[in-house]
Amino acid sequence: MGMGTGMASPLLSCAIMALLASVLPPPSVAGDPDLLQDICVADLSSSVKVNGFACKATVTEDDFYFKGLGAAGNTNTTYGSVVTGANVEKVPGLNTLGVSMARIDYAPGGLNAPHTHPRATEMVFVLEGALDVGFITTGNKLVSKTISAGDVFVFPRGLVHFQKNNGAGPASVISAFNSQFPGTQSLAMTLFAATPPVPDHVLTTAFQVGTKEVEKIKSRLAPKKA
């Protein structure tokens, strides 16, 4: 009788764990879902809406090829930086593979303004120059460092982060993501250049400034007319 009582506790624990495993949702993953076939090259012209892109029937080697990261981009922009993406839109063969890359170039003083990638962690490798980089945790702690050629730095998924070239010459990095399409949300553009616009009274209250200041920022970030 004593043996039966002693064995009941571990058996009951195992039964409860098995029951919970059968009813609780699976744990979240930190990247895109695993692929279910060898390849699924994105059909970028398809009107079918899925979590990713529909697969196209005819595949060529060019679906897995992109040469756009070899040369520096034009940094004559608002922030003095430019991002050249090598995601599924540029490399359709990345569809379902859960990875992508980008090249970021910075003029002297150039900034990759505070932004987030909602679907991916980012790792940067510095090709040239030196950068002040950092991310902010949800506890409002800044984690920052100065990195230079040959260094690597990681920005965790979903956290606000930035890179700033404080050197006298140009700088550039190669970024890697654990998503075929990581997405980018610039804080400034999201809040001050959304369509339709975020109401002024929301922005004035959030940033504790007047309407004139909000309108001034909006005018500077508005898309340039052709």
Kinemage of the C-alpha trace (Angstrom):
@kinemage 1
@onewidth
@group {chain A} dominant
@subgroup {mainchain}
@vectorlist {calphas} color= white
{ca met a 1} P 0.000 0.000 0.000
{ca gly a 2} L 2.914 2.305 0.824
{ca met a 3} L 4.445 1.573 -2.606
{ca gly a 4} L 1.234 2.499 -4.396
{ca thr a 5} L 1.048 5.836 -2.572
{ca gly a 6} L 4.700 6.608 -3.298
{ca met a 7} L 4.330 5.975 -7.037
{ca ala a 8} L 1.135 8.010 -7.368
{ca ser a 9} L 2.836 11.395 -7.085
{ca pro a 10} L 5.267 11.108 -10.063
{ca leu a 11} L 2.639 9.347 -12.170
{ca leu a 12} L 0.110 12.077 -11.411
{ca ser a 13} L 2.681 14.768 -12.267
{ca cys a 14} L 3.413 13.130 -15.622
{ca ala a 15} L -0.294 12.861 -16.376
{ca ile a 16} L -0.856 16.549 -15.583
{ca met a 17} L 2.099 17.616 -17.764
{ca ala a 18} L 0.816 15.515 -20.667
{ca leu a 19} L -2.657 17.006 -20.283
{ca leu a 20} L -1.299 20.562 -20.233
{ca ala a 21} L 0.821 19.888 -23.310
{ca ser a 22} L -2.262 18.739 -25.183
{ca val a 23} L -4.399 21.788 -24.376
{ca leu a 24} L -1.944 24.703 -24.162
{ca pro a 25} L -0.858 26.557 -27.324
{ca pro a 26} L 2.633 25.767 -28.612
{ca pro a 27} L 5.439 28.113 -27.527
{ca ser a 28} L 6.134 31.044 -29.841
{ca val a 29} L 9.118 30.880 -32.179
{ca ala a 30} L 11.644 33.640 -32.772
{ca gly a 31} L 11.667 33.421 -36.559
{ca asp a 32} L 9.613 32.423 -39.576
{ca pro a 33} L 7.823 29.027 -39.538
{ca asp a 34} L 9.779 26.039 -40.819
{ca leu a 35} L 9.413 25.179 -44.507
{ca leu a 36} L 7.397 22.122 -45.528
{ca gln a 37} L 9.105 21.488 -48.869
{ca asp a 38} L 12.503 21.976 -50.509
{ca ile a 39} L 11.690 25.359 -52.021
{ca cys a 40} L 8.724 27.680 -52.429
{ca val a 41} L 9.897 30.549 -54.623
{ca ala a 42} L 7.683 33.585 -54.034
{ca asp a 43} L 5.211 34.468 -56.757
{ca leu a 44} L 5.310 38.231 -56.173
{ca ser a 45} L 2.581 38.805 -58.760
{ca ser a 46} L 0.071 36.472 -57.117
{ca ser a 47} L -3.094 37.901 -55.565
{ca val a 48} L -3.319 34.955 -53.158
{ca lys a 49} L -2.877 36.140 -49.564
{ca val a 50} L -0.994 33.744 -47.273
{ca asn a 51} L 1.475 34.095 -44.399
{ca gly a 52} L 4.348 34.756 -46.774
{ca phe a 53} L 3.928 34.414 -50.543
{ca ala a 54} L 2.335 31.800 -52.761
{ca cys a 55} L 4.766 29.490 -54.572
{ca lys a 56} L 5.323 30.018 -58.278
{ca ala a 57} L 5.373 27.101 -60.661
{ca thr a 58} L 8.438 27.894 -62.794
{ca val a 59} L 11.720 28.411 -60.949
{ca thr a 60} L 15.091 29.610 -62.225
{ca glu a 61} L 18.502 30.154 -60.661
{ca asp a 62} L 17.886 33.913 -60.730
{ca asp a 63} L 15.183 33.462 -58.074
{ca phe a 64} L 18.024 32.705 -55.639
{ca tyr a 65} L 20.423 35.424 -56.800
{ca phe a 66} L 20.942 39.120 -55.988
{ca lys a 67} L 24.002 41.312 -56.506
{ca gly a 68} L 22.719 44.539 -54.969
{ca leu a 69} L 24.815 44.438 -51.792
{ca gly a 70} L 28.205 44.760 -53.469
{ca ala a 71} L 28.162 48.519 -54.001
{ca ala a 72} L 27.471 51.397 -51.643
{ca gly a 73} L 24.038 53.005 -51.843
{ca asn a 74} L 23.283 56.713 -52.272
{ca thr a 75} L 23.394 58.309 -48.815
{ca asn a 76} L 22.042 61.663 -50.000
{ca thr a 77} L 18.896 61.204 -47.908
{ca thr a 78} L 17.130 62.939 -45.030
{ca tyr a 79} L 19.171 61.059 -42.442
{ca gly a 80} L 22.359 60.528 -44.438
{ca ser a 81} L 21.919 56.756 -44.630
{ca val a 82} L 20.405 54.227 -47.005
{ca val a 83} L 19.312 50.600 -46.593
{ca thr a 84} L 19.595 48.149 -49.491
{ca gly a 85} L 17.504 45.110 -48.657
{ca ala a 86} L 18.019 41.560 -49.844
{ca asn a 87} L 14.725 40.167 -48.591
{ca val a 88} L 12.088 38.001 -50.268
{ca glu a 89} L 10.980 40.888 -52.465
{ca lys a 90} L 14.465 41.025 -54.025
{ca val a 91} L 15.300 37.310 -53.720
{ca pro a 92} L 12.041 35.363 -54.232
{ca gly a 93} L 13.838 32.109 -53.391
{ca leu a 94} L 13.996 33.235 -49.744
{ca asn a 95} L 10.284 32.535 -49.364
{ca thr a 96} L 9.806 30.091 -46.398
{ca leu a 97} L 13.564 29.992 -45.660
{ca gly a 98} L 13.430 32.399 -42.708
{ca val a 99} L 16.529 34.484 -43.506
{ca ser a 100} L 17.412 37.720 -45.296
{ca met a 101} L 20.139 40.354 -45.445
{ca ala a 102} L 20.655 44.056 -46.035
{ca arg a 103} L 23.433 46.529 -46.574
{ca ile a 104} L 23.355 49.885 -44.777
{ca asp a 105} L 25.544 52.782 -45.876
{ca tyr a 106} L 26.118 55.944 -43.851
{ca ala a 107} L 27.531 59.317 -44.879
{ca pro a 108} L 29.680 61.071 -42.243
{ca gly a 109} L 27.219 61.922 -39.488
{ca gly a 110} L 24.604 59.659 -41.080
{ca leu a 111} L 21.927 58.080 -38.897
{ca asn a 112} L 19.821 54.971 -39.288
{ca ala a 113} L 17.035 56.542 -37.230
{ca pro a 114} L 15.405 54.707 -34.288
{ca his a 115} L 13.247 51.880 -35.622
{ca thr a 116} L 12.145 48.316 -34.945
{ca his a 117} L 11.936 45.047 -36.869
{ca pro a 118} L 8.722 43.393 -35.643
{ca arg a 119} L 9.495 40.021 -37.184
{ca ala a 120} L 13.245 39.528 -36.734
{ca thr a 121} L 16.384 39.839 -34.679
{ca glu a 122} L 19.136 41.723 -36.539
{ca met a 123} L 22.887 41.148 -36.487
{ca val a 124} L 25.198 43.700 -38.122
{ca phe a 125} L 28.768 43.168 -39.332
{ca val a 126} L 30.750 46.379 -39.892
{ca leu a 127} L 32.410 46.552 -43.310
{ca glu a 128} L 34.057 49.955 -42.857
{ca gly a 129} L 34.043 52.926 -40.531
{ca ala a 130} L 32.862 53.165 -36.943
{ca leu a 131} L 29.339 53.466 -35.581
{ca asp a 132} L 27.614 54.283 -32.321
{ca val a 133} L 24.879 51.670 -32.017
{ca gly a 134} L 22.319 50.776 -29.406
{ca phe a 135} L 18.919 49.383 -28.524
{ca ile a 136} L 16.431 50.186 -25.767
{ca thr a 137} L 14.816 47.471 -23.664
{ca thr a 138} L 11.156 47.533 -22.628
{ca gly a 139} L 12.449 48.635 -19.236
{ca asn a 140} L 13.858 51.785 -20.913
{ca lys a 141} L 17.491 50.708 -20.498
{ca leu a 142} L 19.845 51.782 -23.277
{ca val a 143} L 22.363 49.128 -24.348
{ca ser a 144} L 24.944 50.866 -26.541
{ca lys a 145} L 28.476 50.493 -27.881
{ca thr a 146} L 30.868 51.934 -30.451
{ca ile a 147} L 31.700 49.324 -33.097
{ca ser a 148} L 34.188 49.396 -35.967
{ca ala a 149} L 35.279 47.363 -39.000
{ca gly a 150} L 35.134 43.626 -38.314
{ca asp a 151} L 32.826 43.966 -35.280
{ca val a 152} L 29.398 42.390 -34.836
{ca phe a 153} L 26.450 43.713 -32.819
{ca val a 154} L 22.986 42.236 -32.235
{ca phe a 155} L 19.628 44.028 -31.983
{ca pro a 156} L 16.961 41.797 -30.383
{ca arg a 157} L 13.688 41.289 -32.203
{ca gly a 158} L 11.125 44.061 -31.807
{ca leu a 159} L 13.288 46.431 -29.734
{ca val a 160} L 13.907 50.031 -30.794
{ca his a 161} L 17.453 50.473 -32.083
{ca phe a 162} L 19.683 52.810 -34.105
{ca gln a 163} L 23.109 53.264 -35.710
{ca lys a 164} L 24.966 56.577 -36.044
{ca asn a 165} L 28.149 57.272 -37.991
{ca asn a 166} L 30.179 59.736 -35.937
{ca gly a 167} L 33.336 59.326 -38.017
{ca ala a 168} L 34.842 61.661 -40.605
{ca gly a 169} L 34.401 59.152 -43.443
{ca pro a 170} L 31.668 56.855 -44.737
{ca ala a 171} L 30.622 53.687 -42.939
{ca ser a 172} L 28.762 50.553 -43.965
{ca val a 173} L 27.452 47.319 -42.483
{ca ile a 174} L 25.925 44.051 -43.628
{ca ser a 175} L 22.831 43.048 -41.655
{ca ala a 176} L 21.447 39.530 -41.217
{ca phe a 177} L 17.865 38.729 -40.145
{ca asn a 178} L 16.085 35.553 -39.087
{ca ser a 179} L 13.106 36.372 -41.292
{ca gln a 180} L 12.567 36.482 -45.031
{ca phe a 181} L 10.733 39.803 -44.558
{ca pro a 182} L 11.653 41.379 -41.186
{ca gly a 183} L 9.691 44.601 -41.667
{ca thr a 184} L 10.884 48.012 -40.523
{ca gln a 185} L 8.967 50.557 -38.464
{ca ser a 186} L 10.676 53.934 -38.178
{ca leu a 187} L 9.438 55.696 -35.053
{ca ala a 188} L 9.546 59.167 -36.588
{ca met a 189} L 7.929 58.181 -39.882
{ca thr a 190} L 5.323 55.984 -38.181
{ca leu a 191} L 4.181 58.747 -35.849
{ca phe a 192} L 4.634 61.876 -37.969
{ca ala a 193} L 4.157 60.697 -41.565
{ca ala a 194} L 1.405 58.079 -41.304
{ca thr a 195} L -1.500 57.993 -43.789
{ca pro a 196} L -4.041 59.062 -42.653
{ca pro a 197} L -2.099 61.193 -40.171
{ca val a 198} L -1.970 60.559 -36.438
{ca pro a 199} L -4.100 63.353 -34.871
{ca asp a 200} L -2.114 66.336 -33.638
{ca his a 201} L -3.728 66.178 -30.210
{ca val a 202} L -2.348 62.656 -29.747
{ca leu a 203} L 1.184 63.739 -30.656
{ca thr a 204} L 1.118 66.983 -28.650
{ca thr a 205} L 0.052 65.075 -25.547
{ca ala a 206} L 2.471 62.184 -26.088
{ca phe a 207} L 5.508 64.413 -26.667
{ca gln a 208} L 4.415 67.318 -24.460
{ca val a 209} L 4.898 69.890 -27.227
{ca gly a 210} L 2.680 72.353 -29.048
{ca thr a 211} L 0.795 71.946 -32.313
{ca lys a 212} L 3.294 74.141 -34.176
{ca glu a 213} L 6.169 71.827 -33.271
{ca val a 214} L 4.185 68.782 -34.402
{ca glu a 215} L 3.259 70.391 -37.727
{ca lys a 216} L 6.878 71.430 -38.262
{ca ile a 217} L 8.085 67.855 -37.823
{ca lys a 218} L 5.320 66.515 -40.091
{ca ser a 219} L 6.259 68.966 -42.851
{ca arg a 220} L 9.906 67.892 -42.722
{ca leu a 221} L 9.090 64.182 -42.877
{ca ala a 222} L 6.367 64.437 -45.519
{ca pro a 223} L 7.148 62.513 -48.745
{ca lys a 224} L 8.879 64.686 -51.334
{ca lys a 225} L 6.652 65.561 -54.284
{ca ala a 226} L 7.993 64.578 -57.689
